[in-house]
Amino acid sequence: MILHNCRCSLATPNDSEFYTIPYINKKLNVGLSAGFYVTSVKEVAYNTFNNKIQLFKDPDQFLRKKCRYMSD
């Protein structure tokens, strides 16, 4: 499986799609699969204090954005 990272603009905070075509030839031994994953967060853990996670929150912007697509 090949995994790629890409830059993207996020329309929704979390979204994913995955497609599979089991067979693409007459012998039924070759197939395709591809997927796409997008996520974003508005709060990030930055420390712990007294065994509690300290979070940095920004309601106006996404602090972390991640976009990946996969192909096989």
C-alpha positions, 0 to 999 in steps of 0.5 A: 500500500502506498501512503501519501500526505498532501496539503488541503483545505478543510471543508469539514472537520473530519471526513474519510472515504475508501473505495475498493474495486475487487477485480479489474481484469477477466482473470479476476486476480487484479484489483484496486483500492483507494482512500482519503482521510481528512481531520482537523482539531481546535484543541491540542494537548501541550502538557500534563499537570497533576495527571491531567492533560492541559489543552490549548484551545482556539475556537476561531481556527484549526490548530492541526490539519491532516490530509492523507490519501492511500492507494493500493 
